Amino acid sequence: MTTCQVNQTTVDCALQGGGRIVVDLYGNDVVRVRLSPDSVLQDQTTGALVASAKQASQGVVYNTDTGVFIVTPAMTLAIFKPTLQLALWRADGRFVGASLPGGFRWGRAPGTVAASYLALP
């Protein structure tokens, strides 16, 4: 990741070599992660997304040299910059899941994004 723009509801980061990753907060406990190899993001609603407007979180966003950390009363989401890796924890510290380091791949022509994740039972 090269640069990140941060506000109360969105983290928008440019990727080295083009593309971007955007995390939208829909309150303290729902996030939407979108990744685009050509920087064009679709804004369609999916069944997995709560049909509500983005809401300012009661948490804090830290943008450091090594990553962006979103900490709310319900969760912590980390986006590690050097490896473009995502990790999610519940507020009580229980691990929810993570992408593998370098686990995002895409073909620029079709615009298909594939991700490899680690999740504990």
Secondary structure, DSSP 4 states (H G I P E B T S, - for coil): ---EEE-SSEEEEEPTTS-EEEEEEBSSS-EEEEEETTSPPP----TTS-SS--B--SSEEEE-SSEEEEE-SSEEEEEETTTTEEEEEETTS-EEEEEEEEEEEEETTTTEEEEEEE---
